[in-house]
Amino acid sequence: METFHALVILNSLTKTEMLSDYKLLSKKTDGSWLIKKMELTDENIDNFIENIQFNMAENQGWYAHIYNHDGSKLIIIFKKKVFYTDSQKVNWQDAIKYGVLIGIPIEQLDFRPNKFEDEKY
């Protein structure tokens, strides 16, 4: 069973209760954002993606992202679109274009951390 980490900004969700179905690894505050890092497995990842999309606010551009230990799998979740890629920035162009299109500042579309070794909390 493969393990993944997901970063979710609580401010992006209309309902946060769904996160209680998943293992909380840590949380931090970044300005006005409360960010939770959750642990997922390949068995519950699809359900997590559906729950995030269903509960993501529509009034602003938001995303959450999921990654595996070495960054070979990076999943970027927007309200209406999901991108499957990896930790190589050159492969993020479609996700970045989409994020800018829905109003996310380009400097926020860095999808980091995107492998376990880069995590700071």
Steps between C-alpha positions, in 0.01 A plus 500: 500500500642836397488798736429858393492836675238763422516871579163668544432862586199492730390844378441341157230262628133571561489206744808362672338204677590268214867528597429305819476186283873523433811491718626844606881521493547866589357848467639849474386857457632709211361851530123459507514146362479186710669217310458134589725221382311175468620145438329303225543161340441385147182338637337827616656757268217503243241555772714782645521673160121479456440634853741791453344599168148475638585713805731754335367856494416638158532871572882510481771305326618220728687176466624214714779264408603144573841340452683177571833447678731570204286744301443261213126555551358848551126558483373858484132539589293800392124529547425395142821337379769258618854478360718191535870578466827473693738724694674628186399865454526470122197267514276744690427741215140389439417516871665843534311637197174369643574644845573845355181474291290452815669788681782347704812720507781327313734522799258279696508227234825343620352166620758465776586292685454222247706220657534394860863611539405862420243527779573748777212418737 
